[in-house]
Amino acid sequence: MKFFMYKCLCAFILLSLLSYTSYGRQQKQEGPETDTLSNKDRVNIAYGQIRKKALTYSVSTVSGKDIIGNSVYLSGNSLFGKLPGLTLQQSSGEPGNDAPIFFLRGRSTMATNQPLIMVDGIERDMNDVQLEDIESITVLKDAASTIIYGIRAANGVILVTTKRGAVGKLIMNGKVEQGLLSPTRNPGFVSSGDFVKLYNQALSNDGLAPAYTPAQIAGYENGDSYYYPDIDWRKEVTNNNALGTKANFDVSGGDKIARYYVALGYFHQGGLYKNSDRNDGYSTGIYLDNVSFRSNLDLNVNKNWTFGLDLNGRVYQKNAPFTNAPTTWDMLYKYPAHLFPTYVQNGVYGGTTVYPNNPIGYINSSGYRVTNNRAILTTLSTKYDFNDLLKGLTAGLRFSTDNFYSNQEGYSKTFGVRELLGQNPSGEPVLSALIGVNGDLKTISTGGYPVNDVQNKRNTLEGNIQYTPELGINHTLNTQLIYHQDRLIIGSESPYNYQFLSGRVNYGYLNRYYAEIGASYSGTEAFPKEHRFGFFPAVSAGWVISEENFLKHNNYLNFLKLRVSAGAVGNAGVGQRFSDLRQYTAATGYNFGSANAAQAGLYPGVAPNSNLTWETAYKYDAGIDAQLFKILDLSLTVFYEKRKNILVSEDALIPGLLGQDLPNINAGITANKGLEGSLSFAKQKKDWGYHAGVNVSYATNKITYLPETIQPYSYLYQKGNPIKQPFMLEAIGFFNSDADIQNSPVQTFGTVKPGDIKYKDQNGDKIIDAFDEVPLEKPNLPNWDMGFDVGFNFKGFDVSAFFQGQVGRSIYLGNAPFLFWPLNNNGGRINTYANQFWTEQTKNTADYPRLTTLENKNNYRESSFWYVNGDFLRLRSLELGYTLPQGLSKRARLRNARIFLRGMNLFTFDHLKYTDPEVLAGYPVMKSYNAGISLQF
């Protein structure tokens, strides 16, 4: 198979001096036509561009101008709600770890749903591109638009196109902005006085004696920062705000021989931790600095031959405490406010034997680590136009080599604490001996080398032939053939290899009828040698109804098009490579020989799966695009996808008597369907203008086949439910008395008492157990994702706002137990989320179960009680700007000058209201207030 692919590449080279340009100069898809839509109104697609009028796919595009109004440090965070069909999930607010997770049209598989991301035609990380360098972002959603990528196209494709130079005078742009960042929300906890009273209440609920006397309670209520502390650990170790800075400068221009775009960018994203510079020679603060460089150069050797050289570099350094952020923030939520003072003596941290990790010391006295990342991305391309030989024939080559390096350096140390035991007769504090050790700094390097020292490399080679003959004014034809191969090496792992040979033929007739067929023969090394390549076809068609005589000359419907597509594409990212091979695992412990000693050896691992293959997605789309009154654009698409060969466990099919670890098999089947719509309008007069737009996406999926153990009740099967559908007990209130417990079904998760959660007996067997867990609530990925944009400008002033919302998702509070499960296992603080805990006096109005200091598996388990409606609407950005009059700018020798104020994530409307609905715990999601100036010379 490999020999065949190389023969195809040689054929390309023999046919022409193959060349290829990057996406910024992507070749045209049709010959010139005259129509109501501008020929410049083009959309980036896989390996080319196409006029919007002739588009027969399901794609969505956002320009760089539409996302530049975001003060974000990673480019991916500019896309929330911007593109119909694209859903983003925030995973953290930590600097450097706040990259979003992408989903195109929801979930279709139990494996990865991550779309393929291509930056200027090469698979790269979108976040390695500065936001200011982006020309446009296009998402390819149906089979026809993604068919070129074949075996890797099932989850959709995101195309990022960077800016390039154009013929014209030198243009210089500079922008600087300063931001003040703060958490969107900080969860609240009860004071020390309330805590000790509630703790006594919990002990009473457990039938135990109180731990705090009335005098002690009064001491905590009256407040004494030393003997009766009331410490909010979050406030002690974090500031209310952090600073962020961004600066970008670029130059572009050129002539008929050479064109260039060169940019330099810098950003600093500050963190929240306090007093991080108290150590000599190093900081324990969390912050990152990033410097990026880009140079996109295009050169005309002669009228037919062009070269392109793209260079992109990024140097990234992140400083942080030695302990990771999730562990640190869990501690801030876990340590009650009354336990011990911050310091018991000058420079001596307070603590106890049970709680020895003083949060201040944990951040400031445990050492630090520095993460260093470096990326160098290079692309060389060439294109030759064979018009002198055969009009409409172009061909080319592209080669890219990317290098990534990352490591961590730093030092760790230990610190000790002393416990405040009381007072001696003279009123002086009595302290324990040192708990722990005040250690010295120790390097985290191994053998003198940094830890997590990894270098990744990716090499890509592509060849392209395109033929676009001139067939007269009534016909257009475009044919394209593409060869691609790339190899990714990640550290010492076995290389990841991909190859494809793809092509498409697009035909247009009478400027109104369009059809395209495409196919890809593609493969990867992850599968058995005899089954590494697959064939993937797709077809699409479009009918521009507004070009028909009965609509052509009306004054209100300027454009109307119907489009349909169908095809099959693959997903090779099933998560398991080489599982077709027999695996052996090294082990010791088998005793034999005269000494009867354990000997090293191998034992069989997971059984091989000789039929391992990729997932196949069968996709069907239909859509309508229209323009009314020359200002109102609308689009609507419906889609259906059937995903087969999903890798799932076969343990349910084969009994454990086999005595062998079983491989996963390609047996799962899912269905995914939905719709996408967008509506926008804009109008600009001489001194004023306005615009507004809305886009909506809906996707719902279900599992149609999954090997499952035979269940006694139909509701226990995952089949028929959405992917990642939560199964849980259904809470129906609290037990209010011992008699209530006696007269209810037996709950088998431990001894229950009045005030514990009562569950519904789903099968009527008078026992509450795992057979009563039913599919309730919704997965965390929403069914609906929406964006709404509105703006107005008047004589240099402009104001705009962008809202993003998600509907049809649930939040499981059990994912943040230190926040929502108070005193769980006799640990943790008590939140203010609960309005009223259950007691005998509050049993008719309580909204939270009884407090307990003991383990309570009945209450603290997955049930409908711990699920909250996850719908939200967030004001993603609000901006006010002023552009200086041209006359004033010219006096300052400027082409353009603008100042702006911008807020990000300012308000969120949701049902939770206690913490952020996207990131419950850990380093918080941030809002920001930004001021900046942009100049053009």
N, C-alpha and C positions, 0 to 999 in steps of 0.2 A: 504493500500500500504506500509506504514511504517513497519507494522508487517511482511509483506512478505520479505522486505529487511533485517530485523533483523534475520529472519529465515535463509536467505541465508548466512549471516555472521556466524551464529551458525553452519551451515553445514560445512563451511570452517574449523572452529575450530575443529569440530569432525573428519574431514578427516585427519587433520595433526596438528602438532605444527606449526601453520602458521608463516612464517617469510618473511622478505622482506629486501632487501638492497637498499641503495640509488643509484642514477644513476651512480655514479662513479664506482660501482661494479655490474652494471646491468647484469642480467643473459643472457646467450647465447640463440640464437634463433634457432640454428640448431645443429645437431651432427657434429662431425669432418669430414671434407672432404679434399681431396687434389685437388688443382686446380691452375690455373695460378696466381690467386690473393692471397695474404697472408691472412690467417685466422685472423691476427691481424688487418687487414684493416677493421675496424668495425665502424658502425655509430650508434649513440644514437638515439633511437626512443622512443615512449611512453612506459614506463615500460619495457625497455629492450634495447638490442643491436642487430644488425644484420650485417652480412657481406655485404659490398657494392655490391658484385656480386649478392646476393640473394634479393637485395632491389627491391621491386615492387611499391614503393611509389614515390611521388614527395617531396623530402626533399633536403635541402641544409645545409652544415655544414662548419663552420670556426673554426679552432683550436685556442687555447689561444695564441700560438706562432705567429699566423697571425694577432692578434689584439693588442698584447702587445706593438707594435711599435707606439702607440698613446699616446701622453701626454694629457690625458683627466682626469677629476675629477669624472665624472659619467660614469659607464661602458657602458651605452646605447649609448653614443656619440662615441664609437669606431666602430660602425657598419655601418656608412654611406658608401654605395656602396659596402659593403663586401659580401652580400648574395643576389643572384638573387631571385627576388620576394619580397624582403623586402625593403620598402621605408621609409625613415625617414624624418621628417620635424622639423627644428629648430624653437622653439617658442620664445626664448629669449637668451641673453648672460649673464644675471644676475647670479652671483654666487648663487648656490643652486636652481635656477629656470630655469636652462638651459637643463633640461631633454628633449630629443626628443620625438616626437609623432610617433608611429609605425603604418605602414599599410602593410598588406600582400596581394599582388596582387591588390593593389588599393582599390577603394571603391566598396562595394557591397550592402550597405544599407544606409538609411537615419539616422539610429540609430548609436550606437557606432561601429566603425570598429577596435577597439583595439584588438589585438590578446591576447590570454591567455598566460601568462608567468609563466613558472614553473622552479623553481630553485631547483635542486636536487630532483625533483618530487613533490615539494610543491609549491602552488601558492604564489609567493613572488615578491617583487620589485627587478628587475635586478640591480637597482642602489644601493641596499644595499650590493652588492657583489663587493669587490675590483677587479679591472681588473686583477691584478696579481694572484688572486686566481682561475681564470677561466681556466678550462681544455678545454672546447669546447662549442660552441653555435650552436644549430641545429634548423632550422625552418621547421615545418611540414605544408604542404600547401594543400594537397588534402584530400579528405574524408577518404581514406584508412589509411593514416598515422595518422589522428587525431580522428579516430572513437572511440577510448577508452573514449574520453572526451565527446562524445555524444552531449548533449544539449548545451555545451559551446564551441563547436569546429568550428563553421562556419567561424569565422574570422581567423582561423589558430592558431598554437601553437608555441611558442618559448621555447625551452628547454635549460636551462643553467646548465652545469655540472661543478662542482668545483673539484679542485685537491684533490687527495687522496694519502696516503702513499703506497709504494710498498716494497716488500722484498729487502733488500739491506742495504748498509752502510748509516749512517747518512749523509744527504746532507743539507747544509745551504746555503740560497740565500739571498743576501741583495742588495737593490738598492736605490739610492738617486738621485733625479733630481731637478734642480732648473729652473724655467721658468720665462720669461719676457713676459707679456701679454699686448696687445694693440688692439684697435678696428680695425676690418678689413677695415672699412671706416667710416669717419665722414662727415656728410652732411655739405655743405657750404652755407653761407648766405651773402648777400651783406653788405658792410660797411655802417656806419651811413651816410656818405656823399651821397652814392648812394641811400640809403633808403629814405632819406627826399626828394630827387629829384623825385624818383619814387612815393612817397606818394603824392606829389603835382600833379604828372601826373595822379594818380588815382582820386584825387579830381577834376581835370579838366575833366576827363572822365565822372564824375558824375555831371558835371555842377556846381561845387562848387568852392569857392575861395581857393587859395593856403593857406596852413597852415604855410609854412616856407618862410621867406624872403631870398633874395639873400645873405644878410649878415650872416644869420643863416646857410645857406647852405655852405657858405665859411668857417664858423667856424667849422662845422662838417668835411669838407674836409681837413682843415688845421690841425685839431686835437687838442683837449684840454680835457684831461681825466676827468676833473671835470665839466666844464661848457658845453663842447661839447663832451660827452663821445662816444667812439666807442668800445663797450664791446661785446666780444664773450662770452656769458654766459657759454657755454660748457667749454671753456678754463679756465674760472674763477673758475669753481667748480670741474673740473676733471683734473687728471694728464694724461699725454700721455701714461703712462705705469702702470702696476700693477705687483706684484710678486706672484708667485705660487711655492709651494714646495710639493714634494711627497717623501715619504720614506716607504719602505716595507721590511720586514724581515720574512722569513719562514724557517722551518726545517721539514724534512720528512725522512722517512725510516721505518725500521721494520724488523721483522723476520716472521717465519711461524705461530707464535702465535698472534702477535700484529703488526699493521701497523698504522702510524700516519702521519698527515699533520697538522702543527700548524703555523699560520701566524698572524702577527701584521702589521697593516698599518696605516699611517697617511697622511693627506694632508691638506694644507692651501691654500685657493683660495682667493687671494686679490682682492680688488675693486679699482675703479678709483677715488673716491671722495677725494678732497683736504682738507687740514686743518681740518681733522676730529677729531684731538686730542686736540683741543684748549680748550675744556671744562674740568673742574676739575672732575676727578672721572669716566668719561665715554667717549666713543668714538661714533661719529656719522658716522664713516666709514662703508662701506659695505664689509664684508668679512666673510668667514666661515672656521671653523676648524672641521675636521672629524677624529675620531679614530675608527678603526674597528679591530675585533679579530675573528679568525676562528680556530676551532679545529675539524678535521675529524678523528675519531678513529675507527678502525676495529679490532675486537678481535675474534679469533678462540677458542671456548670453547672446541671443539674436532674436529675430522676430518670432521664431518657432520654439526656442529652447529656453526654459527657465530653471533656476535652481532655488531652493529654499533651505535655510539653516535656522533652526529654532533652538535656542538655549534657555534653559530655565533652571534656576538654582534656589535652594531654600536652606537656611541655617536656623535651627530652632533650639533654644535652650530653656529648660524648665527647672526651676528651683522649687523644692518642697521639703517639708519635714521628713525624717526617716520613715515615720509611720505613714501608711497610706490614708487617703482622705476618708473612705468609707468607715474604716476602723475608728478614726478620730471622731467623726461625727456621731457614730453609734455611742461612743463614750460620753459625748456631750449630752446625749439624750438619756443615757443610762444612769449617770451619777446624780442622786438626789441632792437638793440644795442645802440640806442641813448637816451633811455628813461630817465635814471638817472645814476649817478655814483654808483659804488659799495658801497662806504661809503661817507656820507656827512660830518661826523665828526668822530673823533676817536671812534670806537666801535659803531657808529650809522649807520645803514644801510640806503641806499638810496631807495626811492620808491615813489609811488604816490597813490592817492585815488583810481585810476582805476587799478593800478598794485601794490598792497600792499605787495605782497609776493616776496620780494627780493630773488632770487634763492640761494644766498649764505646763507642767513638766513634760508631759507626753508630747507636746508640740515643740516646746522651746529647749528641752534638755535631753532629747533622745537622738540628737544628731540630725543629719540632713542628707539629701541625695539630689544630684543634678542629672537630669536626663538630657543627653545631647543627640539631636537628630540632624542629619545632613542628607539632602537630596540633590542630585545633579541629573537633569533630564535633557537629552539631546536628540534632535531629529534632523536628518538630512534627506531632502527630497529633490526630485527632478522630474520635469514634465517636458514632453516633446509633442509638438503639433505637426502631424503629417499631412496638413492641408495640401501641400504641393504634390504629394503622392496620391492621396485619397482624401477628398474633402470630408471633414467631419471626424477624422480619425485622430485620436490622441492616446498616448500611452505613457507609462511612467513607473518609477520605483520610489520606494521610501524605506529608509532604514532608521531605526531609533535604538538608542542604548540608554538605559536608565540605571542609576546606581543609588542605593539608599544605605545609609549607615546609621546605627543607633547604639548607644551604650549608656550606662549609668555609673556615676562616680559619687563618692561621698564617704561619710563616716557615721558610725552609730556609737551610742554610749548609753549607759544606764544611770539612773538617778535613784536616790533614796528618799523616803518620806518618814515623818515622825507623827505619831498619833497623839492627839490631845486627850489625856486621860482624866483631867479634872484640875482642881486647885488644891494647893497645900494649905495648912492653917493660916499662913501669912498672906494668902490670896494670890500667890504666884502660880503660874501654870505648871502642871505636871505632865511631862512628855515621855513617851516611850523611847526605847532605844531605836536606833536607825533601822527602818524596815527597808531592805534592799541595799544596794551599793551605789555610791557615787563613783562611777567608773570614768575611765579616760576614753578619749575618742579612739575608735578602732576603724580602720579602713574597711569598706565593704567590698573592696577589690578581691579578686581570687588569683593568687599567684602573681600579683603585681599587675593583673589585667582588669579592666573595668568589668562589671557584671552586666549580664544581658547584652553582651557584645555581639551584635548581629549585623551582617551585611547582606543586602538583597540586590539582585541584579535582574534586569529584564531586557532582552534583546528582541526586536521585532523587525521582520522583513516583509514587505508587501510589494506586489506588482499589480498594475491596473491597466486594462485596455478599455477604451470607450469609443464607440462609433455612433455619431449623430449626423446622419446624412440629411441633406436638404431635399425634401420630397414635394416641395410646393406648399402653397398656403393652406391647403386642406389636410395635410398629413404631417405628423411629426413622429419620429422614431428615435429612440435612444436605446442602445445596447451597451452593456457593461459587464466585464469579466474581471474578477478580483482573486488574487492569490494572497494568502496571509499565513505567516507562521510566527509564533513567538515562544520564547522560553523564559520562565521565571525561576530563579534560584533563590530560595529563602534559607539563609544560613547553611546548615549541613543537611537539609532535607533533600530528598530526591527531587530533581527538577520537575516543574510543571510545564508541560508542552501542549500547545494548541496549534492546529492547522485547519485551514479551510480553503476550498475552491468554490467561489460563489459567483452568481451572475444574475442579471435581470434584463428584461426587455420591456420597454415602455412604449406604448403606441397611443397617439392622439389623432382624432379625426374631426374635422370641421370645427376645431376649437371648442368642442363641447363634449365629445365622447372620449374617454380615456380608459385604457386597460393596461395592466402590468402583470407579468409572471416573473417569479423569482425562485431561485433554488440555491441550496448550499449543501456541499458535501464536506462534512467537517468531523473532526475527531480530537481525542485527547488520550494521553498515555495512561490515564487512570483506570482504564477498563481492560479486559482480556485482549490479547494481541489480535485475535481473530474477530473481535467485536468493538474495535476502537472508533470506527467511522460510521456515520449515518447520513442518510439523504433526507433533506428537509425541503418541502416545496411550499409555495404560497402564491395566491392570485389576488388581484384587487381590481376594482373598476370604479369609474366615476362618471356621472352624467351632469353636466352644467346646464340645468334646465333654463336658466336665465338667458342662455344664448339661443334658445328656440324662438322662432318668429313670434309666437303668441305671447312672449314675455319680454322680448328684447328691448322694446321701446317704451316700457312703462316707466313712470317717474318715481315709484316708491320702492319696488323690489329691484335693487341694483344687481344682486347676485344671489343665486340659489343653486346648490349642488347637492346631489345624493352620492354617497359612496358606500361600497361594501368591500369586505376582504375576508379571506379565509386561508388557513394554512397550518402547518405543523412545525414547531420549533422545539429545541431541547434545553435541558438544564443538566449540565455536567457536574454542578456543585452539590453532589449528593452527600458529601461529608466523609466518604470512605474511599480511599484509593487503594488499589491492589488487594482488595479483599477476595479476589479470585485465587490468590496464592495461599498455599498452606503456610500457616504461621506457627512458629515455635518460640517459646518463652524460656529464658534462662532461669534456673532455679537451683537451690541446694536443699538438702534434707532427705534424700533417699539413702537409706542406710544399707550397706552391704559390705562384703569382704570380711576378712578375719577380725579386723578391728571393729566391725559393725559401725563405721563412722559415716557421717553424712557426706555424700559426694555431689559435686556440681554436675549439672546436666541440663537437658532441655525437655520440655513437655509440650504436647500439642496445644496450641491456642485455639482461637475461633476457627471453626471449620470453614473451608473455602467456599466461595459462591462463584462457581464458574459461569453463571449467567448474569453477573453484575452488569448493569447498563445504566443509561441516563434516563431521566424523566422526559416524557414527551408531552407537550402541551398542544392541544388542538384548539385553535382560536378562531372565533367568528365575530366580525364587527359590522355594524351598519351605522351610518351617520348622515347628518345633514348640516350644511354650512350655508349661511345666508348673510346678506347685508341689506339693510333697509334705510332709505332716505339718506344714503351716503354717510351716515354717522353711527348707525346702530349695527353692530356685528354680533352674530349669535352662532352657536354651534351646539349640536347635541349628538351624542354617540351612545349606542347600547352595545354591550359585548357579552359574550359567553365563552367560557373556557373549560375544557375537560382536561385534566392533568392525570396522566397514567404513569405506571412504573415508578411510583414513589417508594423509596427505600424505607421499609418498616420491619419490625421484629416478627420473626416466625415462631417465637416461643409458644404462642397460643395454639399453633398447629401441630407441634411435635412434643410428646411427653418428655419430662425430665429424665425418664428411665434410660434415655439414649446415652447419658453420661458424657455429653460433649457440648461445649459452648457453641451456640448456633449463630450463623451469620444473619445479618439483615437481608431481606429479599425485596425485589422490585414488584411489590404487589398492591400498594396503596393506590386508590383512585379518588380524586376530588373533583368538584364542580364549582366554578366561580362565575358569577354574573353580576351585572350592574349597569350603571349609566354615568355619563359625564356631560356636563353642560357648562357653557360660558356665555355671558352676555356683557357687552361693553359698548359705551358710546362716548364720544368726545367732540367738542366743538371749540374752536379757537377764533376769536375775533382779533382786531388790531391790538386792543389794550387789555382784553380779558378773555378768559376761557375756562372750561371745566371739563372734567372727565369722571367717569364712574364705571366700575366693572365688578362683576361677580362671577365666580366659578364654583361649581358644585360637583362633587364626586360621590358616588354610592357604589359599594361593592359588598356582596355577601357570598359566603362560600359554605360548602358542606362536604363532609366525607361521605362518599358513595360506596366505598369498599375499604375494609381494613380487617386483616386477620385478627380475630378476637376470641378470647376464651368464652365458651358457652356460658351465658348468664341466666339466672333464674327469672329475671325481669327485663323486659324490653328497654326500659329507660336507662339501664346500666351500660348500654352499648354506645360507643363513640360514633358509630355509623349513623348518618343522618343529622349529625350535629356539626357546627362550625369547627374548623381547626382551632385547637387550643381552647375549646369550650370548657369552662370550669365546671366540675361536678362537686356538689356540696350538700350538706344537710340544710334543710329548710327551717329556719328559726321561726317560731310562732309565739314568742314571748318569753317570760320568765316564770319559773316556779315560784309561787307566792306563799306556799305553806308545805309542811310535811304531808298533809293530806293530799295536796295537789300532786306531790311526787308519787305517793302511793297509788293514786288513781290514774296515773299516766303510764304509758309504755316505759319499760325499763331501758334506761340509757346506759350503754355498756362502756362508756369512756372514763369510768371512775365514779366514785361516790359523789352524788349530787346533793345540793342543799338548796333551801329557799334562796332565791336570787340568782340561781344559775339559769343558763339559757335552755329553753325547752324546744325540742325539735319535733317535726312532723313525722309520724309513722307512715311512710309512703306505701308499704306493702301490707299493712294491717296485721302484722304478726305479733304486735305488742312488744316488739324489741326495736330499739334504735341502735343500728349498727351500720356497717359499710353498705349494706343493701338498701339503705335509705338515702344514699347520696344520689342526687338527681341533677340533671343539667339545668342550672338556673343562672341568671344574670348573663353578662356578655363578656367576651374576651376583651383584652385591653386595647386591641387595635380597633379603631372606630369603623362603623359602617359608612358614616358620612364625614366628608372633609370639605371645608368651605373657606373661601377667601373673598373679601369685599374691599374694594379700593375706591376711594373718592378723593378728588382734589379740585382746587380752584386757584386761579391766578388773576392778578389785577395789577397792571402797571409796575411790574418788577417784583411784587409780593406774591408769594405762593404758599399755600397750605395744603397738606395732604394727610390722609390717615389710611391705615390698612388694618383690617380686622381678620383674624383667622379663628375658625371654630371647628370643633369635632363633636359629632353626635353618634350615639350608639356604641358606647364603650363603658366598661365598668372598672372600678378601682377596688383592688383587694387590700384592705387595711392591714391584713396580716403580713404583707410584704415589708412593713415597717413596724415590727413588734415593739421596739423601744418607744415608739410614739403612741401606739394605740392599745397596747396590752399592758396596762399599768401593773407594777409589782409582779410581773410574770416571773415565776420561779424565785420569788422574793428579791427581785432586782428591778431596776428601772424607776423612772420618775412617774408622776401622776399628771396626766395631761389636762388641759382645760377644754379639750374637745367634747368631753362628756359634760352634759348639763347637770345630770343628777345620777349618782350611783344608787343601786338598789339597796334599800334598808327596809326594815319593818315599817318605818314611818313614811318612806317614799315609794313603797311598792306599787302604788297606783299611778305614779307619775314618772318613775325612773326610766331613763333611756339607755342605761348601761348596766351590765350585770354587777353583782356584788363584788366588792374588793376582797381579795384573798392573798395571804402571804405564802400559800402552799401551791404546789403544782396543780394545775387545773386543766386537764386534757379535754374536759367536756366543753368548757367555754372557749379556750384558746385553740381552736381548730377551724378549718375552712367551713364556713357556713354563710348563709345569706345575711346574717347579722353583720358580718364584717365586710360586706360589699356596699359600695356607694356609687350612685350615678356619676359616671366620669365625664359627662358632657361639659364643654366649656366654650367660652367665647373670649378671646384675648385680643387686646389692642396691641398688635405687634409693633406698629410704628406710628408716630405722630410727628409731623415736621412742619416747621415754619421757616421760610427762607426769603431772602431779599437779593435780587440781582441788580447790581449797579447799572444805571443808565449807560448806554453805549458811549455817549459823549464824555461822561466822567471816566469811563474805563479807558478810552483812547488817550485822555490826558495823562493817565498813569501808564500809558504804553501797554495796555492790556487788551486782549480781545474780549475777555469776559471775567467778571468777578462776582462771586456769590458768597454770602454768609448764611449760616443756617443754625437752627436749634432743633434738636431731634430727641425724642424720647422713645425708648424701646421697652416693650413688655410692661407698659405702665399700669394697665388694669386687666383683671381677669374676673369674669363672671362665671361662677361654677357652683356646684352643689356641696363641695367639700368645705371650702372657706377656711380651713384650718392650716393647711400647708399647700404647696403647689400641686395642682391636679396632674401634672405631667411627671414630676420628680418628687415623690413623697418624702424621702429622707436622703441623708448624705449631703454633700456640698450643694447648696441651694441654687436653683435657677435665678439668674440675675436680671434685674431691670436696669436701665441706664438712662442718664441725662447727658446729652452730648452737645457740644458747640464746635463749629468748624468753619473753615473758609476754604473755598476752592478758587483757583486762579487759572486762567488760560492766557498764554503769551503768544 
